[in-house]
Amino acid sequence: MKPICSHTFLSRTALAGAVFFSALSAGAATVEVAGVKLEDRVTLAGKPLVLNGAGVRYKAIFKVYAAGFYVEKPASTTDGLLDQPGPKRMTITMLRDIDSAELGKLFSRGMEDNMEKGSFAQLIPGVMRMSQVFSNHKVLKTGENFVLDWIPGTGTVLTIKGKVEGEPFKEPEFFEALMRIWLGPKPADWQLKDALLGKKKGG
């Protein structure tokens, strides 16, 4: 057998390592939750964000939607995520057809359940506007998604099916109230909350 020179061996080893590393990188580029692929890193307002956690919202035994939360620095507590000053993103993809108006009402109720009444009252105009936007879409079908972006200096940007809807909701409290639907003391789904906080694998 012809001996392999050290240079050739090292070159092949380096190539194999590079291929293996590329495979790992490619595998880490997306996270799959209930068949929905989420990027593990995104850029928002010029800032790199990482996927803090992702999971599935269940109603009884039915899967309703898959959600992922992005932030600059990973954290395992609600305050640790929401108190960060940079941009943030919540992305939600439907796993079944949902009446959009009903979804808007559920979000409004979720915000109210996780806030003091006085604080919620101040956000009612924004809540009504958001509910109307969802109502206009009639139905969100399986595979369709919407995104809630917090951009400092701009506000909360709502994007449904790839289209930005209206003017941003400028109050920081509005985005925080929205996020507490999933991350607050009375979350929509406790398992989803844990998944978004990175405490368990969702889906």
NUDRENGU-368160 format. One record per residue (C-alpha): residue number from 1; residue in one letter; x, y, z. Coordinates in pm, 1 decimal. Each point is the difference from the previous one (the first is absolute). Example, Ala and Ser with C-alpha at 12.3 -4.5 7.8 and 13.67 -1.06 7.14 Angstrom:
! NUDRENGU-368160
SITE   i aa       xx       yy       zz
SITE   1  A   1230.0   -450.0    780.0
SITE   2  S    137.0    344.0    -66.0
***
This chain:
! NUDRENGU-368160
SITE   i aa       xx       yy       zz
SITE   1  M      0.0      0.0      0.0
SITE   2  K    134.4    339.7    -98.5
SITE   3  P     61.2    214.2    308.5
SITE   4  I   -187.2    327.7     29.2
SITE   5  C    229.3    294.2     57.4
SITE   6  S    -72.5    216.3    302.7
SITE   7  H    -87.5    299.3   -218.2
SITE   8  T   -263.8   -197.6   -189.9
SITE   9  F   -139.2   -146.8    322.4
SITE  10  L    -25.3    341.1    163.3
SITE  11  S   -162.7    147.8   -308.5
SITE  12  R   -261.6   -275.4     -9.0
SITE  13  T    -58.9     33.8    372.1
SITE  14  A    -44.6    374.8    -32.2
SITE  15  L   -239.7    -49.2   -291.7
SITE  16  A   -201.7   -256.5    193.1
SITE  17  G    -11.7    233.2    297.7
SITE  18  A   -113.7    287.2   -219.2
SITE  19  V   -274.3   -213.0   -153.4
SITE  20  F   -110.6   -117.6    344.5
SITE  21  F     -1.2    356.0    132.9
SITE  22  S   -200.9    116.0   -301.8
SITE  23  A   -249.1   -277.4     60.5
SITE  24  L    -33.7    105.0    361.0
SITE  25  S    -42.8    362.7   -101.7
SITE  26  A   -259.5    -93.6   -258.7
SITE  27  G   -183.7   -212.9    254.0
SITE  28  A      4.0    283.1    251.2
SITE  29  A   -130.6    255.8   -249.2
SITE  30  T   -361.7    -96.8     57.0
SITE  31  V   -204.8   -143.0    283.5
SITE  32  E   -303.8   -209.3    -89.4
SITE  33  V   -310.0     24.7    218.7
SITE  34  A   -303.1   -206.8   -101.1
SITE  35  G    117.5      8.5   -360.4
SITE  36  V     64.2    376.3      3.8
SITE  37  K    359.5    101.9    -67.5
SITE  38  L    127.8    300.2    195.0
SITE  39  E    333.6    168.3    -62.8
SITE  40  D    221.2    -18.3    306.6
SITE  41  R    134.9    349.6    -74.8
SITE  42  V   -160.8    303.9   -160.8
SITE  43  T     89.1    367.1    -42.4
SITE  44  L   -241.8    271.3    108.9
SITE  45  A     69.7    374.9    -17.8
SITE  46  G    362.0    -82.0    -73.2
SITE  47  K     39.0   -211.9    313.8
SITE  48  P     66.0   -376.1      4.0
SITE  49  L   -259.6   -193.0    198.5
SITE  50  V      2.3   -361.9    114.7
SITE  51  L   -291.5   -236.7     44.1
SITE  52  N    -47.0     -8.8    376.1
SITE  53  G   -260.3   -276.0    -16.5
SITE  54  A   -282.2   -141.7   -210.6
SITE  55  G   -301.2   -219.2     60.7
SITE  56  V   -360.4    -84.0    -80.0
SITE  57  R   -321.9    151.5    129.8
SITE  58  Y   -247.3   -277.1     78.9
SITE  59  K   -372.1     27.1     57.5
SITE  60  A   -110.1   -325.5    161.5
SITE  61  I    183.0   -258.1   -214.1
SITE  62  F      9.1    213.2   -314.1
SITE  63  K    301.7    187.3   -127.9
SITE  64  V    -98.0    360.6    -72.3
SITE  65  Y    323.0    175.8    -96.9
SITE  66  A    377.4    -13.2     30.5
SITE  67  A    176.0    297.0    158.7
SITE  68  G    358.1    117.9     31.3
SITE  69  F    150.1    287.2    197.6
SITE  70  Y    316.0    182.5   -108.5
SITE  71  V    216.2    227.8    212.1
SITE  72  E    357.9    129.9      4.4
SITE  73  K    106.9   -186.0    314.4
SITE  74  P   -155.1   -333.3    101.4
SITE  75  A   -180.9     -1.4    335.8
SITE  76  S   -208.4   -249.4    194.4
SITE  77  T   -237.5    241.7    176.6
SITE  78  T   -272.0    230.4   -128.3
SITE  79  D    160.4    311.0    147.5
SITE  80  G    339.4   -107.5   -131.3
SITE  81  L   -143.9      6.0   -351.7
SITE  82  L   -234.5    297.5     13.2
SITE  83  D    229.6    232.5    195.3
SITE  84  Q    264.7    -13.3   -273.0
SITE  85  P     19.7    334.5   -185.0
SITE  86  G     56.3   -131.2   -353.3
SITE  87  P   -233.0   -127.5   -272.9
SITE  88  K   -206.3   -314.4     53.6
SITE  89  R   -216.4   -224.0   -215.6
SITE  90  M   -286.4   -242.0     51.5
SITE  91  T    -93.6   -208.5   -301.7
SITE  92  I   -313.2   -214.8    -17.2
SITE  93  T    -91.0   -253.9   -269.7
SITE  94  M   -342.1   -161.2    -17.4
SITE  95  L    -26.5   -376.4     36.7
SITE  96  R   -372.6      5.0    -77.8
SITE  97  D   -245.1    245.9   -155.4
SITE  98  I    -98.1    266.3    252.9
SITE  99  D   -269.4    268.1     -6.4
SITE 100  S    207.1    318.0     10.6
SITE 101  A   -258.7    206.5    185.9
SITE 102  E    -17.0   -263.0    272.7
SITE 103  L    378.0     -6.0     20.3
SITE 104  G      2.6    377.1     47.8
SITE 105  K   -252.2    -30.6    283.1
SITE 106  L    206.3   -270.6    169.9
SITE 107  F    308.3    220.6    -15.2
SITE 108  S   -193.2    288.4    153.3
SITE 109  R   -119.9   -225.9    281.5
SITE 110  G    350.5   -136.5     51.1
SITE 111  M    140.7    350.7     34.3
SITE 112  E   -269.3     96.2    249.1
SITE 113  D     53.0   -316.5    206.8
SITE 114  N    369.2     81.0     46.1
SITE 115  M    -28.4    370.5     85.3
SITE 116  E   -144.6    228.5    263.6
SITE 117  K   -333.7    142.6   -113.0
SITE 118  G    123.2    358.1      3.8
SITE 119  S    299.2    -82.9   -217.4
SITE 120  F   -212.5   -197.4   -243.7
SITE 121  A   -249.3    285.9    -32.1
SITE 122  Q    277.1    225.5   -132.9
SITE 123  L     71.6   -246.8   -279.6
SITE 124  I   -360.4    -51.9   -112.6
SITE 125  P     27.6    219.5   -315.2
SITE 126  G    295.3   -207.7   -120.4
SITE 127  V   -174.0   -325.0     93.4
SITE 128  M   -309.2    100.0   -199.0
SITE 129  R    212.0     94.8   -302.4
SITE 130  M    186.2   -330.5     12.5
SITE 131  S   -324.6   -195.6     32.6
SITE 132  Q   -138.7    179.2   -306.2
SITE 133  V    310.0    -85.8   -202.7
SITE 134  F    -44.6   -368.6     78.6
SITE 135  S   -374.0     20.2    -73.3
SITE 136  N     75.3    138.6   -346.2
SITE 137  H    186.8   -319.1    -86.4
SITE 138  K   -302.1   -221.7     74.6
SITE 139  V    200.1   -323.7     22.6
SITE 140  L    361.0    -92.5     60.0
SITE 141  K     55.7   -330.5   -176.7
SITE 142  T    233.1   -285.3     85.3
SITE 143  G    356.0    102.3    -85.9
SITE 144  E    -68.9    374.2      1.2
SITE 145  N    174.7    211.4    256.8
SITE 146  F     25.4    336.6    167.6
SITE 147  V    290.3    174.4    169.5
SITE 148  L     14.2    245.6    289.3
SITE 149  D    319.3    206.9     -4.7
SITE 150  W    110.1    243.3    267.4
SITE 151  I    231.7    260.8   -154.0
SITE 152  P    135.0    263.7    242.5
SITE 153  G    -89.7    349.3   -115.5
SITE 154  T   -268.1   -135.4   -233.4
SITE 155  G   -233.6   -219.8    202.2
SITE 156  T   -175.5   -331.1    -53.5
SITE 157  V    -23.8    -92.7   -367.3
SITE 158  L   -267.5   -254.8    -89.1
SITE 159  T     60.0   -201.0   -316.3
SITE 160  I   -266.6   -244.0   -120.7
SITE 161  K     68.3   -236.0   -291.5
SITE 162  G    309.5    201.7    -87.3
SITE 163  K   -176.6    339.0     -9.0
SITE 164  V     52.4    275.6    258.6
SITE 165  E   -337.9    103.8    140.3
SITE 166  G    -49.3    371.2     66.3
SITE 167  E    207.7    225.8    221.2
SITE 168  P    216.2   -138.9    283.0
SITE 169  F   -141.6    -15.4    350.5
SITE 170  K    238.7    247.3    159.9
SITE 171  E    -39.0    -76.6    372.7
SITE 172  P    262.7   -238.0    144.9
SITE 173  E   -271.5   -114.5    240.5
SITE 174  F   -204.8   -129.4   -291.8
SITE 175  F    266.2   -243.5   -117.0
SITE 176  E     67.4   -113.9    355.2
SITE 177  A   -372.1    -57.8     56.8
SITE 178  L    -16.2   -204.5   -320.4
SITE 179  M    295.6   -214.7    103.4
SITE 180  R   -152.2    -66.6    340.2
SITE 181  I   -281.5   -182.9   -180.5
SITE 182  W    257.1   -278.7    -33.3
SITE 183  L    255.2     91.0    267.1
SITE 184  G   -211.8    152.8    277.4
SITE 185  P   -128.4   -147.3    329.8
SITE 186  K   -311.9   -131.2   -177.4
SITE 187  P    140.3   -114.2   -335.6
SITE 188  A   -207.0   -134.5   -286.0
SITE 189  D    182.8   -332.5     37.2
SITE 190  W    241.4    -88.8    281.7
SITE 191  Q    194.6   -249.2   -209.6
SITE 192  L     41.2    259.4   -274.1
SITE 193  K    120.5    253.8    257.4
SITE 194  D    269.2   -241.1    118.9
SITE 195  A     99.8    -70.1   -359.8
SITE 196  L     28.9    370.6    -87.0
SITE 197  L    213.8     49.5    310.3
SITE 198  G    226.5   -274.0   -128.2
SITE 199  K    -78.7   -230.4    294.2
SITE 200  K   -127.2   -286.5   -210.3
SITE 201  K    -29.3   -103.8   -362.4
SITE 202  G   -335.0     94.6   -144.0
SITE 203  G   -208.0   -187.0   -258.7
***
